[in-house]
Amino acid sequence: MKTHAIRLTKGADLYNSILHFCQENNIEAGVVVSSVGSVVTARVRDASGVDIQTVNENLEIISVNGTVSKNRLHLHIAFSRKDLSCLGGHLTEGTIINTTCELVILELPNTVFEKVFDSN
């Protein structure tokens, strides 16, 4: 297995930056094993699979986890607010880094994650 450590900086779109990194490094399959950082804007989809909510406030990233590849991302994210309450959901484009985000991605050998349409 190959390990990738990346650091994103202020203003970066978290979702697009991870996807771009996977495409640049030809990652066929991987998992996010560590994540820390903060955002100024969070865009997450709820469990309905339809509704996306935008939260414009400083939030601490508690966790990013899920699968990544050059073909697609499936990531969930959790945040903490100033009052230490938590929120989260399915990571979407538009989640913008505040100061930094440090990620560790473990690349999986002999595995390929692709986009497959699920009619259910």
Salt bridges, closest charged atoms under 4 A:
GLU24 OE2 - HIS20 NE2 3.61
GLU28 OE2 - LYS70 NZ 3.17
GLU57 OE2 - ARG81 NE 3.14
GLU107 OE1 - HIS4 NE2 2.73
